[in-house]
Amino acid sequence: MSELHEPLLEWYAAHARELPWRGPGATPWRVMVSELMLQQTPVARVLPVFEAWVERWPTPADLAAAPVGEAVRAWGRLGYPRRALRLHAAAVAVVEHHGGEVPGSYDDLIALPGVGDYTASAIASFGFGGRHAVLDTNVRRVLARAVGGVEHPGPSVTRAERDRAEALVPGEDDAPTWAIAVMELGALVCTAASPRCGDCPVATQCAWLAAGRPAYDGPARRGQAWAGTDRQVRGRLMAVLRDAPGSVSPDRLAEAWPEPVQRERALASLLADGLVVRQEGRYALPG
């Protein structure tokens, strides 16, 4: 057993946040919805949308029976709305291929639309108690510091990084709790910008702290630009379409973003992604 296990599991038992996708009521579907919503989106923004979503669509079959445009509308302002399309498509696949029940095996999960390695591992672990290395941004950062001795992991998961994470997964009884405990530590204490090493339960075992917290010297870390980007334009256009009871005219979209070249480029990308459809010269969410 790693020397990291006991102190981190004890810390999690005392400091875990109460979240609606954890605990006794955490059905595999709730875990699945939360994991898609939490990708690149903070918990505080996800909570109200998640609660409304699972109240409206408490099972995969409920979502699969709804028009895909309603899923996009309910996604609201979480950003990256293609995730709503993927979640809807995954619900349809669960109904068609798994009798409406979210599957528990990694192989079945990763075969679902929009489900990659991290999401499949997370659902299998948190929804079914499976033994998997769950490597999200927070987990990668904690392990990079505590075990690798570096401030931040590289831009993508390496084979060595995965092997290290898999070697640290404890036995089946503790594996799911371990995965979420490491994630929680990265979210609350071992944060990207201002880690609180004095509050860390594994500070005495941390290789990065022992080395004097050397600064990151890897590839440049890219920020998330927003103002003036096509992403912002897409967001403005989607807001108009979500708030409209039906289709909207091109003039209404022009009011949301007057500059025509960028607006048309963003609109074309929304059409290509299937987030918007054209209806006799007007635009709407998909049916």
VENFENVEN-V41209 format. One line per field, one symbol per residue. phi: phi as a letter, one per 40 degrees, with the letter a starting at -180 (. if undefined). psi: psi as a letter, one per 30 degrees, with the letter a starting at -180 (. if undefined). A space follows every 10 residues. Layout:
BEGIN
phi = ???
psi = ???
END
This chain:
BEGIN
phi = .ccccccccc ccdcbcccbc bbgdcccdcc cccccccccg bcddccdccd dcccccbcbd cccccccccc cccccgbcgf cccccccccc ccccccbbgg bdcbcdcccc ccdgbbdccc cccccccbgc bacbbcdccc ccccccbcgb cbcccacccc ccdccccccc cdcbdccddc cccccccbbc cccbccccbc cbdcbccccc cgfcccbcdd cccccadgcc cccdcccccc cccccacbcd ccccccaccc cccccccccc cccgcbbcbf gbbaccc
psi = kkffeeeeee eeefgkkjkf glaegileee eeeeeeefjg kleeeeeeee eeefeeifle eeeeflkeee eeeffbhflh ffeeeeeeee eeeeeefggg kklfkeeeef fkkgjaeeee eeeeefffgl jljjiaeeee eeeeeeefgl ekllflklee eeeeeeffka leefeeeeef eeeeeeeeei leeikiffgk fgeffkeeee gghklkgalk kklilekgle eeeeeeeeee eefkfbllle eeeeeejeje eeeeeeeeee eefgfklkjh flklll.
END
